[in-house]
Amino acid sequence: MRMFRYRVAGLTIQSEIDFLQIDTDPAPSAGPADVVFRQGPLPADGPVLRLDTFGCAAIDAHEVVVWLSEAAAPHAVGQAVAAAGLNGIAYRRGLLPLHAASVAIGTDCVALCGETGSGKSTLAAALALAGHQLVSDDLLVVHDAAPGPVVWPSASRPRLTREAIDLLEAPVRCLTPPLRRDGKAVVAVGADAIPVPRRLTTIYLLAWGAELELRRMSSLEACQILPACLRRPDWMAASGATSVIRRRWLALVADTPVILVTRPRGSASLSALADHLSSSWRRDGAGDGASRFL
């Protein structure tokens, strides 16, 4: 069986599955991997992703098992199991797995968090088209470091629906057919992320609203939004990492600005938000960009 090796989210991965969203530099061919993805039966409990034709689970801090039925489509498996498996690995290792897309601002990085459907991937793709390297889509694993939290590139090819692609109003190259499950396809957009660690400087929490507005959240507000910023927050308890993840989140938001972003649905507000963020970053660096839209 062919084996794939990746350097992703700060970890060397060896996998029996081809991760279609990952477009980072290949991992060294020699030496042990930090994490191994292998095929096998799923455990009865723990943090498990179960879909109709495949599933995966982090067995411990070093191994992800992937179950495949005969009906499993390779492009569907390749899109789903990398983020789900690494999410489980992050919990097992006591790392902070944000449900976030992210883009590079110089040598730094900002996270775009939010619930499913809040526009994280679409906004990240719009910013990539504006010249900002896309660092991750859907999952951003935060590592502790001095002098502050850092992230590495993970899935740097976003998954977008046809509607999202149309909203971008720019040529976007689809790399896979849309999945029947959610209508999303892996796309190529903007420049590839440079595979280096980046300091995480700002977290944006995306939500729908009546008007386009950015507001810096208070420390108390930021402490309370952890579930909205995690991918599968229910996995915290299943992995026994609840207290560790909460401590990491409190330490992160103590020093990292959290900006609440509300906007109406549609291409006009998406374009305005992308333009505002890109302009403010060019002017001020990776600042909070929290000026109100009037």
N, C-alpha and C positions, 0 to 999 in steps of 0.2 A: 504494500500500500504506500502511495506517495505521502511524504510528510512535508508540511509547510512550516517555515520558521519566520517569525515576525518580531520586531521590536516595537511594542505598543504599550501606551499608558505607563511607561517606565519599567516594563517587564519584558523579558525574553519569552516568547511563546513558541511551543512546538505543537503542531496540530495536524490531525488527520482530516480537518475540514478547511476548505479554502475560504478565507474571510474576504468577501467581495468588497466590503466597504473600506478596507484598510489599504492605504497607499503610502506607507512610510518606508524608510530604508530597510532592507532585509537584515534580519538578525545574524550575528556571526554563526557560521555553520558548525563551529566546534564549541565544546563546553556544554554543561547541563543547562536546561531551560528552567526558568522560574516557575512556569506553569505549563502543564501538558493537557491538551484536549484530546480525548480518546473516545472511541465508540464503545458502548456497553449499555446495560440496563440501568434505568433510573432508580435511585433510592426511594424508599417508601415515604420519607419525610425530609425535612430540611428545605432550604431555598431552592425550589424546583420550578423551571419553566416547562409547562406541558401544553403542547399544541396538538392538533389532530394527527399529524403525521411525523412529528419529531419533538424532541424536548432536550433539556440539558440541566445539569446541576453541578454546583461546586461541591465536591466531596470533602475537600479540606482546603488549606491555603495554597495548595500546589497542583491540584488536579480537578479537571472538569470532565464529567462523563456526558456523552452525547448519544441519545437514543434516536435511531432512524428507522422508520417503517419503509417497506418497499415502495410506497407511494410518495415518499418525501422528495420534493423537488430540490436539486442542489442549489439553485439560486436563492430559494427561500431559506434554506438552512444556512447558507453562507451569509445572509443578511441578519439573521436573528441570533445565532448562538454566540457570536463574538461578544456583543454588548451584554447579553444575559449572563454568559459565563464569567466575563470579567467583573460584572456587577457582583455576582456571588463571591468571586475571589476577593474583591475589595472588602466586602463585609468580613470574610474569613480572616483577612489580614489586618483588620481594624483600620482600613483606609476609608476615606470619605468619597463615596461614589455619587457625584451630582448628576441629576437628570438634566443634562445641559448640552447644548451646542456651544462652541467657543471659537473665537477668532483671535489672531495675533495682532497686537498693537506694538510695533517695533520689536523689542526683545521681551515684551510682556504679553499677557493674555487676559481677556475678559470672558466671563461665562454668561450664557443666555439660558436661564433656567425657566421652568414653568411646566404646567400640566400638559399631558398629551393633547395636541391640537392647538396649543397656544401660539404657534408660529415660530418656534425656536429654529428649526432647520431652514425654513424659508427666509427668515431674517439673516441667518448666518450665510446662506447662499447669496443674498443680495449684497451683503458686506464683502463677500469673496469677490463678487463681480466688480465691486468698487475698489478692489486692490488689497484687501486684508486676507491673509492666508487663513484658511479654515483649519483649525486645530483638531476639532472633534465634532461629532454629531451624535446626539442622544445620550452619551455617557462621557463624563469627565472625571477621572480619578485624581483626587487631590492628595499630594504627598507633603508631609512636614519637612521643612528644610530651614536653614538659616540663610538670609534674615527673614524669610517669609514663605508661605505655601507655594509649591511649584506643581506644574502639570506637564505632561509629555503628550505629543500627538497620539490620538487613538484612531477612531473611524473618521478619516478626513475626506470621505466621499459621502455627501448627504443623501438621505432617502427622502424623496419628494413625491407628492401626488401630482396628477396632471393639472389640477387647479392651481397648486403652488407654482408649478413651472410656468403656467400662463401668467400668474401674478408678477413674475420677475421681469417680464417683457424684454427678455434677452435670450440669445441662443444658449440652450443648455443641452448637453449631450447625454442621453440616457445609456447606461451601461448594462441594464437588465430590463426585462419586461416587468410591468407592474405586478405586484403580488395580489392574488385574489383576496387575501385576508384583509389588507388595508389600502390597496390601491397605490402603494408607493413603489417607486423604482430607484435604484442607485444611479446617481448622476455624477458627472464630472463638471466641476465649476471652479473657475479661478485657478490660482497657482497652488502647487503642492506645498504642504507644510514642511518646513525645515525640521528635521528630527532632533530638536534640542529641548531641554527643559526650559520652561518659561514661568516667570512669577505671575501668580494670579492676583490681579490688582482690583478688580471690580466684579460684582455679581449683579446681573440684571434679572429681575423676576417679571416675566411677561404675563399680561392678563388682558382680557377684553374690557373695553369701556366705551363711554359715550364720546369721549374726546381723546386726543393724543396728548399725553402728559407724562413727564418723568418726575418722580419725587424720591428723594433719599429717605429711606426708612429709618426710624429711630432704632437704637440698640435693642430696646425691648421688643419692638415689632420684628426685627431681624431674628431674634432668638426663637420666635414662635412659629416661623414659617418653614422649619426643617422638613416636614413631610412633603411640602410642595416642591422642594428642591432636590428630593431623592428619587432615584429610579427604583421602583418597588420597595417603598419604605417598610412594608410588612415583612420583608426579608431580614430586617434588623433583628427582630426577636427570634426568628427561626434560626439565625446563625449565632445567636447569643452575643451580639455585638451592640445592643442598644445603648448601653451606658458609654461605651467607647466612642461610638459615632456621635452621640449627643455632645460629648466633651470636645470632640474635634470640631464640630459645627460651632459651638460657643466660642472656641478659640479663634476660629476663622473669622466670624462676623464681628468679633471684638476689634479687629484691626482692618477689616476689608469692607469698604462701602457696599451696601445693598440698595439698589435702585428699583423701585416699583415702576413698571412701565405699563401704561394702559393705552389702548388704541382701538378705534373701530375696525371692523373687518374690511378688507378690500385693498386693492393695489395702491391707492392714493396714500393711505396712512402708512403702509409698509415702506413705500418709497421715501416719504417724508421722514420717517424714523431712521431709516438707513442713512439718508443724507445728513441728518442732524448728528447722529453718532459719529459717522466718518469725519465730518467737519470738525466736531469738537475734539476728536482724538488727534487730528492733524494739528489743531491749534494748541491744545493743552497737553498732549500726550495721552496716557491712559487714565484721564480724569474721570469723574463720575458722570459728566455729561447730563446733569440733572436739572437743566433749565426748563422752565415750564413753557409749553406751547400756548401762545396767546392768539 
